């Protein structure tokens, strides 16, 4: 199971066997060139990289699990409850907030790495004999096929759907707040300061949290609502994987 210690199938091993097979030299050379021309060498190397990447993901997973365990303890101890005498300490609050943020990010990375390892392992186990079965089918327009585990509770597609539903359920409330307090809401802005990021649509200046790829959230939302992609002239006309009107 250790790809670094044991040689796996590849064009080099095939050619090694052919050279001692008794076939004429020109036949062996022709067969070697044919394997390269038809993509067999690339297929073997791609499989090798995938197997190695699966092992890399395993290392990351184990390291992240240990880090998550430590951060979980540290964050619980540093949590500044109002009844805690240390809650008034500004540095203690900053330290607690930093640990909480790092813990959230670590858990997000850990979930992604676990998911990656699960499906790279499944791909590595795809049968070597000819088969019409597929694990994944997708295009720029849509995802057509996923393994059932991805749509089951806890699966990646189910999580994406749950997050999307939360966004949909929160949109009307968010727009109502913007209608009352402006964009971005006045209570989120520091008086006398101006953001450093310019929206290429409304030309407003915003803080980093409100802008992505030179488009503020409000402009992105309104353009998509009107059936337009906010990145249409910015992304060299490439197909947008997010805009609902393009799917």
C-alpha positions in Angstrom: 0.0 0.0 0.0 3.0 2.3 0.2 3.5 3.7 -3.3 6.8 5.3 -2.3 8.3 1.9 -1.4 6.9 -0.4 -4.1 6.9 0.1 -7.8 3.5 0.1 -9.5 2.5 -0.7 -13.1 3.7 1.8 -15.7 5.1 2.0 -19.2 8.7 1.5 -17.9 7.8 -1.8 -16.3 5.9 -2.9 -19.5 8.9 -2.0 -21.6 11.2 -3.9 -19.3 9.1 -7.1 -19.7 8.9 -6.6 -23.5 12.6 -6.2 -23.9 13.2 -9.7 -22.5 10.2 -11.2 -24.3 12.1 -12.2 -27.4 10.1 -9.8 -29.7 12.1 -8.0 -32.4 13.6 -4.7 -31.2 11.6 -2.6 -33.7 8.4 -4.2 -32.5 9.3 -3.4 -28.9 10.2 0.2 -29.8 7.0 0.6 -31.8 4.9 -0.7 -29.0 6.6 1.7 -26.6 5.8 4.7 -28.8 2.2 3.5 -29.2 1.7 3.4 -25.4 2.9 7.0 -25.2 0.9 8.2 -28.2 -2.4 6.6 -27.0 -2.1 8.1 -23.6 -1.2 5.0 -21.6 1.9 6.6 -20.1 -0.1 9.7 -19.0 -2.8 7.4 -17.5 -0.2 5.5 -15.5 1.4 8.7 -14.2 -1.9 10.3 -13.4 -2.9 7.2 -11.4 0.5 7.4 -9.6 0.0 11.1 -8.7 -3.6 10.4 -7.5 -2.3 7.5 -5.2 0.4 9.8 -3.8 -2.1 12.6 -3.3 -4.4 10.3 -1.3 -1.5 9.5 1.0 -0.7 13.3 1.3 -4.4 13.8 2.3 -4.0 11.1 4.9 -1.0 13.0 6.5 -2.9 16.3 6.4 -6.0 14.6 8.0 -4.0 13.2 10.9 -2.2 16.5 11.5 -5.4 18.5 11.4 -7.2 16.0 13.7 -4.4 16.6 16.3 -4.5 20.4 15.8 -8.3 20.4 16.1 -8.2 18.5 19.3 -5.7 21.0 20.8 -7.5 24.1 19.6 -10.8 22.7 20.9 -9.3 22.5 24.4 -7.6 25.8 24.2 -10.7 27.6 22.9 -12.9 26.2 25.7 -10.4 27.3 28.3 -9.9 30.8 26.8 -13.6 31.4 26.3 -14.5 34.7 28.0 -17.8 34.1 29.8 -19.1 37.4 31.2 -19.0 35.9 34.7 -15.3 35.1 34.2 -13.1 37.8 35.9 -10.8 37.7 32.9 -13.6 38.7 30.6 -12.7 42.4 31.1 -9.2 41.8 29.9 -9.1 43.0 26.3 -6.1 40.9 25.4 -7.8 37.8 26.8 -10.9 38.5 24.7 -8.7 39.0 21.6 -6.9 35.7 22.3 -10.2 33.8 22.8 -11.6 35.3 19.6 -8.5 34.2 17.7 -8.7 30.7 19.0 -12.4 30.4 18.1 -11.7 31.7 14.6 -8.8 29.3 14.1 -10.8 26.4 15.4 -13.6 27.1 13.0 -11.2 27.3 10.1 -9.4 24.1 11.2 -12.7 22.2 11.3 -13.6 23.4 7.9 -10.2 22.3 6.5 -10.5 19.0 8.3 -13.9 18.2 6.7 -12.6 19.1 3.3 -9.6 16.9 3.7 -11.6 14.0 4.9 -14.0 14.4 1.9 -11.0 14.6 -0.5 -9.4 11.5 1.0 -12.6 9.5 0.8 -13.2 10.2 -2.9 -9.6 10.0 -4.0 -9.5 6.5 -2.4 -12.7 5.6 -4.2 -11.2 6.8 -7.5 -8.0 4.8 -6.9 -10.2 1.7 -6.5 -11.9 2.1 -9.9 -11.7 -1.4 -11.6 -8.9 -1.9 -14.1 -11.0 -4.0 -16.4 -13.3 -2.2 -18.9 -16.5 -0.9 -17.2 -19.3 1.5 -18.1 -20.0 2.5 -14.4 -19.1 6.0 -13.3 -18.6 7.7 -10.0 -18.9 11.3 -11.2 -20.4 13.0 -14.3 -20.3 16.8 -14.6 -20.0 19.6 -17.0 -19.8 23.4 -16.8 -23.6 23.5 -16.9 -24.4 21.0 -14.1 -23.5 18.0 -12.0 -25.2 14.9 -13.5 -24.0 12.1 -11.3 -22.6 11.8 -7.8 -22.1 8.8 -5.5 -25.1 8.4 -3.2 -22.9 9.0 -0.1 -22.4 12.6 -1.3 -26.1 13.4 -1.1 -26.7 11.5 2.2 -26.8 13.4 5.5 -23.2 14.6 6.2 -22.2 14.3 2.6 -20.6 17.2 0.7 -23.5 17.8 -1.6 -26.0 17.7 1.2 -23.9 20.3 3.1 -23.8 22.5 0.1 -27.6 22.3 -0.3 -28.1 23.1 3.4 -25.8 26.1 3.2 -27.6 27.3 0.0 -31.0 27.0 1.8 -29.7 29.1 4.7 -28.6 31.8 2.2 -32.0 31.7 0.5 -33.9 31.9 3.8 -31.8 34.9 5.0 -31.8 36.9 1.8 -35.1 38.8 2.3 -34.2 39.7 5.9 -30.8 40.9 4.8 -32.3 43.1 2.0 -34.8 44.5 4.5 -31.9 45.6 6.8 -30.1 47.1 3.8 -33.2 49.1 2.8 -33.4 50.6 6.3 -29.7 51.2 7.0 -28.1 51.5 3.6 -25.4 49.5 1.9 -23.4 48.4 3.7 -25.5 48.9 6.8 -24.5 52.1 8.6 -23.9 50.3 11.9 -21.2 48.1 10.3 -19.2 51.1 9.1 -16.6 53.1 11.1 -17.4 56.8 10.9 -14.8 58.8 9.0 -13.2 55.8 7.2 -13.5 54.7 3.6 -13.1 51.2 2.3 -10.1 50.3 0.1 -11.9 48.0 -2.3 -13.8 49.5 -5.3 -16.8 47.8 -6.9 -16.6 48.0 -10.6 -20.4 48.1 -11.0 -21.5 50.9 -8.6 -18.0 52.3 -8.1 -18.5 52.4 -4.3 -15.6 51.9 -1.9 -16.0 49.1 0.6 -14.2 47.0 3.2 -12.9 43.6 2.1 -15.8 41.6 3.5 -18.3 43.3 1.2 -16.4 42.8 -2.1 -15.3 39.8 -4.1 -13.5 39.9 -7.5 -14.2 43.7 -7.7 -18.0 43.3 -7.2 -19.8 44.2 -4.0 -22.4 41.7 -2.7 -25.4 44.0 -3.4 -24.4 44.5 -7.1 -23.8 40.8 -7.5 -27.2 40.0 -6.0 -29.1 42.5 -8.1 -27.4 41.6 -11.3 -28.0 37.9 -10.9 -31.7 38.7 -10.0 -31.9 40.5 -13.3 -30.4 37.5 -15.2 -26.9 39.0 -15.6 -23.6 37.5 -14.5 -21.6 40.1 -12.4 -18.4 38.7 -13.8 -19.4 38.5 -17.5 -17.0 41.1 -18.8 -14.4 40.5 -16.1 -13.8 36.7 -16.5 -13.1 36.6 -20.3 -16.6 35.4 -21.0 -16.0 32.1 -19.3 -19.1 30.0 -18.2 -20.2 31.0 -14.7 -20.6 28.1 -12.3 -22.7 30.1 -9.8 -25.2 32.2 -11.7 -28.6 30.4 -11.6 -29.8 31.8 -14.9 -26.9 30.0 -16.7 -28.0 26.6 -15.5 
